[in-house]
Every structure is written in C-alpha cells, then in structure tokens.
Amino acid sequence: MAKLFTPLQIGNVTLSNRIVIAPMCQYSAVDGCMTDWHLIHLGHLALSGAALLTIEATAVLPEGRITYADVGLWSDATETAIGRTLESIRRHSDIPVAIQLAHAGRKASTEVPWKGGAQIPSAAPNGWQTVAPSAVPFAPGDNPPVALQREGLTRVRDAFVAAAKRAQRIGLQAVQLHGAHGYLLHQFLSPLSNQRDDEYGGSLQGRMRFPLEVFEAVRTALPPEFPVTMRVSGTDWAPGGWDLEQTIAFARELEARGCSGMHVSSGGLTPAQNIPAGPSYQVPLARAVKAATRMPVIAVGLITDYDQAEAIIGTGDADLVALARGMLYDPRWPWHAAAYFDARVKAPNQYLRCQPRQHPRLFEA
Ligand SMILES: Cc1cc2nc3c(=O)[nH]c(=O)nc-3n(C[C@H](O)[C@H](O)[C@H](O)COP(=O)(O)O)c2cc1C
C-alpha cells in the first residue's frame, strides 16, 4: 500500500491521504469578495480526490492584500462571499477545506500578475500605502512602507484573530497563517526586512515576537482541536537573511504554543534571492523541520511525479505533500496517482462511470 494514500489525523480533521492542494491566489475577487471564478476554481479542485483544499492567501485587512483583486476576510460581506462558495462546494464534496490568512505588508498594493505585477503607487487608483516592520521597500525604487507602531501591530493581530473566527464560523476546517514568501509575518522574521530597534526586532527572539503573538492570539481564539498551521519560508536564499536554523527555532516555538503543522516553502523576501529550483528542491527544508519537531510537516515545491511524492512520504521526509501548479495542470492528479498505486479515491456520483476498466476498484464505493 502506498504511504501517499494512508490517512492522517490533524486535530479534528481527518485527511484521507497525504495530498494537499497548496494555497493559490486567483486575483479574481471584487472588493475582497470571492466571485464565480472562485466557485469554478475551488469547485473543480474539491472533486480532485486530494485530502485537503487550501483557499488562497486571504487578506485579514484591505491594505494586507497583494493586489486589489485579492480575496479578503475582514467584513461581513467578504465572509458571506466565502461562505456562499463553501456552501456550494459542500453540496458536492466533503473534502476538508482550509484557508490561508495573510497580510502582504510591504508587498501589498501591486498590479495583478498578468498585468505585470508591479507596485501601484499609493496615490494611484487601486493603490494604497503599504506597512511593514521597517520602512524598507521590497525592491529598490518602490514606495517605502510605513513602519508599524504599537497601535498598528495590535490592529493587524486583532484582524488575524477576527478573520480566523469568521473562518471557523462559516465552517472552514483549518486555518493556516501565511508566514512565508516575504509577506508581513515573514518580513518580521527576516533581518533583511526587519530593522527595528524595539522589542520586535534585533535578535531572533525579537524578530519572532510579532509572528508568535499573532499565532498565539489566533490559537487561543479557536478550539484546541481546530487545526492552526503556519506556512514558512525555510530560507530567504540570500546572504544575511532568514535561514533554516532560524526556521527550526521558530518551528519549536510554534510547537510549544500548540501549532498543528508546518508547511515549509521558501523565498519571496528579497529580489536578491538565488533559488536552486528543481524537483523537490524545498524537501530538505521540510525534512529538517520534521527532524526537529513532532508536528506534521508539509513539503511543497516542484513535486509533480507519483513516485517522487511517494518517496517523500515513504522515507519520512514529510507527512504531507502539497501541490500547486501541478494541480492546476492536472486537477485529477490525486486520481491518477491513486490509479498508479492501486489505491482508492473518492469521486462524485456523477463521474463514477469514468472509472477506467483497468482500475476497477479506483473509486471508493
Ligand atoms: C497561481 C499561484 C498562486 C499562488 N498563490 C499562493 C498563495 O496564495 N499563498 C501561498 O502561500 N503560496 C502561493 N503560491 C505558491 C504555491 O502555494 C506553491 O508553494 C508553489 O507554487 C510551489 O509549489 P508547486 O511547484 O507545486 O507549484 C502560488 C502559486 C501559484 C502557481
């Protein structure tokens, strides 16, 4: 039996296999509200046979959006829009659905990727003033962010808590905090973006303080069995930046505070990064976090082959694999992997007749 198709329990969520759909921004919301696109996109991924569907980076405050078209969860209207999408999905799929809660910090106020993704000046339409730990822009020449003061930190922390409560209220089953890819929480962690001289900067303890405060506040606001995970960049891939050793220290602090799992990605903090991209290139980072903690660990990044995924789970490098681009390219990837390993997946009743003749036991009865 392939290890990829063994179940895993995280808190009160039962994962039927080890395949996670990674969060993927769609830049298709209006005023933070999900649209028809989200129902089409998440709807078809909900039929994929994966163990968990993660909703894209969802901003906890309007100014925390990467672009003006990001999904948000900061108001009744944005909550209703997600709730409506989830309700429709629920009629046809019982896949557990998680949400990634995010604040883009200094990487906010940009154009959508297919229009170039450049920063939009704060005074221009669809632009706004960004905030960050320090007034250091992401790219040279960008409008610098405003450094968050005590009141701003409290506002951001409380917004994460409020969004997490909204997520639970509408029936989402897990919350992931976005501490990766150079967004706000990662900006606090990395010495390249955090140049504060107060208690939220300086030493590793200081740089971890705000992300840990946010985590603790969210963890405390939700029932203990409700999974709250953290996505991190295991390294900035840049000299003087955040690295694996600090990631492990952060993971241990999170574990001590009741973190339900670590999703280990990398990069995104600085344009000066030098990423050795290739198959499984981030798996060594996940493996190191797994070796240092007892939390479930998710590996991600150019995991595309069935045997490759099985090897990651089977050798104990990680407990789960996440796929992003691979799931967009082949939304039935988990079906095909199950067929390859002679394992079982759930398929909707409407599609049961497509089970291939050579795989007569592929679909769960
Ligand atoms: C279209 C797209 C949108 C993404 N949006 C997010 C996001 O919202 N949050 C996040 O943490 N990562 C995001 N990512 C990164 C993926 O979750 C993933 O870590 C990355 O693509 C590497 O995995 P892959 O090789 O399987 O694509 C996005 C990637 C893609 C391709």
The ligand as a Gaussian input file, in Angstrom:
#p B3LYP/6-31G(d) Opt

LIG

0 1
 C       -1.074000      30.666000      -9.249000
 C       -0.335000      30.562000      -7.959000
 C       -0.783000      31.238000      -6.843000
 C       -0.136000      31.110000      -5.611000
 N       -0.650000      31.714000      -4.505000
 C       -0.149000      31.421000      -3.282000
 C       -0.815000      31.833000      -2.099000
 O       -1.903000      32.389000      -2.132000
 N       -0.226000      31.551000      -0.923000
 C        0.962000      30.875000      -0.834000
 O        1.448000      30.646000       0.271000
 N        1.581000      30.433000      -1.945000
 C        1.040000      30.668000      -3.145000
 N        1.633000      30.152000      -4.273000
 C        2.789000      29.243000      -4.112000
 C        2.309000      27.793000      -4.082000
 O        1.433000      27.553000      -2.995000
 C        3.485000      26.806000      -4.036000
 O        4.178000      26.960000      -2.823000
 C        4.458000      26.979000      -5.186000
 O        3.775000      27.186000      -6.405000
 C        5.380000      25.765000      -5.323000
 O        4.630000      24.585000      -5.484000
 P        4.409000      23.909000      -6.946000
 O        5.767000      23.647000      -7.507000
 O        3.624000      22.649000      -6.670000
 O        3.642000      24.896000      -7.773000
 C        1.020000      30.298000      -5.512000
 C        1.487000      29.646000      -6.657000
 C        0.822000      29.749000      -7.852000
 C        1.342000      28.981000      -9.038000

